[in-house]
Amino acid sequence: MTDNENEITEFPQAETPPAGYEIKPEEVDVRPVRERAELVKAQISRVLVGQETMMDQLLVALFTGGHVLLEGVPGIAKTLTAKLLAQTINSGFSRIQFTPDLMPADVVGTPVFNMKTSDFNFKAGPIFSNIVLIDEINRAPAKTQAALFEVMEEQQITVDGTTYKMESPFFVIATQNPIEQEGTYKLPEAQLDRFLFKVILEYPSLEEEKSILRRFRNDFSGALRQTVEAVLSPADIADCQKRIEQVYIREELLDYIASIVHNTRSNADLFLGASPRASLALMKTAKAMAAIQGRNFVTPDDIRYVTFPALNHRVILTPEREMEGFNTREVLDEILRKIEVPR
């Protein structure tokens, strides 16, 4: 925990239900969720140093069927982490480099004329995979970004009146650089709302930087990356999602989530508040948080932990607050301070 008691930056560690939780431990066994999460993190930590928060939030999103937007300066392992995560899952992986000249058909696919049959056959684009890395998503124009709307929300693509379903799991990890603005296009709010989390990455600490140098001083070719093995199957992920759905969350915590989201809509510091999709995101990710920690019940700390990554891209500051140097974290922390925490 930081000095701000409402800003939860590490997984809550509660092991037993507090007073008021009426649940039988045998109702849902979440141990497999925790064990699988630890297997993935152990594999990735063979290469990656630090960034534990990003790794935890990626797993929360993977186990709840959501998508993640990673934002950070170049060189802090956004793309590397996505590739390593894909290596731990025995499923398909594709990478799409977004550029200003990329067209929607380059992403979703297009009908191709077959000379032999005198008919059109659909040629699937790179979006047809299980784990999809979209590098520098804000470099493509709006029409290309819009090609992702349907597939990210409904896990399907419609081309020329024909609908093509995606295989499960379908997990999009997009990256963007917040510093470089030339040749970029701001993501529309409707696109941002389709990301379960927006994870803002920071530079490593001094000790982590030293560890990075020591780990790779004799590995210029990146051979260490090849040691990461697949430890999850699509069936494992589907099983985790089913178990997380059954994690217990009491009525008072549902009201707590609703109060947080509703406050963003009536807050004088915010021009745009969060949608009901954000409420569902808070509930689902709080359940996943609990399960990854081996708990079959949600605590208020789970909700506070996911509030910033789940809401920071779904709210917009008023122009006045933006000019005064405020940021969304300060506003969301203030909302958490004002709302009474259920006991």
C-alpha positions, 0 to 999 in steps of 0.5 A: 500500500502507498501513503494514500490508503485508497490507492491499492497497488499490490494484491490484497492478502486476506485469507479468510472471509471477514464477518458478514460473508455467508459462504461455504469454502467448498462452494467454489474451488479457486485453487486451480486459478491461483496455481495456473497464474503462478505457473504463468508468472514463473515462466515469464519471470525467467526473462522479465524483471519487475513489472509484477503489477502489469503481469497480474493485471494481464492475467486478471484480464485473460481470466475474465475474457477482457482486453488490455491496453498497455501504455508506456514509453518505448523500451519498458517491455510492453511488447516483450511481455505480450509475446512471453505471455503468448508463449505460456499458452498453447494457442495461436498468436499473431502480431499486428503492427499498426501504421498510418497506411494500414487498412481495415481489410489488412486486419480482419481479412478480405474476400479473394477471387478464386480463378478456379472456382470463379467465386470469392473465398474469404481470406482471414486476417491476422486478427483471427488468432487467440492472443493478438498483439496490436503494436502501437494501436494509435498509429492507425487511422480511425477507420482501421481502429473501428475494424476492432469494435465488433471483434473486441466486444462480440468476438466475431467479424462480419464481412460482406454479410457473413459472420465469422466467430473467433476461437476461444480464448480471444485476448487482445493486448494493445500497446501505445506510446504516450509521448510521441504524438507525430503520426498518431491518432487518438483512440476514440472513447468507444474503442477505449471502453472496449478495453477491460484495463488500461495499464500505465507502465513506469520505469523500473526501479534502480535495483530492477535495472541492475537485475536486468543488466545482470540477467542479459549481460551474456545473452545478446541474442535473446536466447533466454526468451526461448526458455519460456514454455507453454503451461496453459491450454485453452481448456485451462483458461475456460476452466478458470473463467468458470471458477471466477464466475462463481466467486462470491461477492456480497450485495453491499460490494455490488452497491459499492461498485455502483456508487463508485461508477455513479460518482464518476458521472456526477463528479464536477472534475469529470467531463465524461463518467464511466459506463455500465460496462465499467461497473461490470468490469469492476465486478468481474476483475475484482472476482478474478483478483480474489481467485488469483489470490486463492480466495472464493470471496471478494473484499473491498480491497479487491475493488479498490485495486482494480478501480484505477486500471478499469476506469482511468481510460473510461473517464475524461477530465474537464478542460479546467481540471486538465489545465490545472494539472490534475490527472485521473488518478487524483480524481479517482482516489478522491472518489474512493476517499469519499465513498464509505467502504462496506464492512 
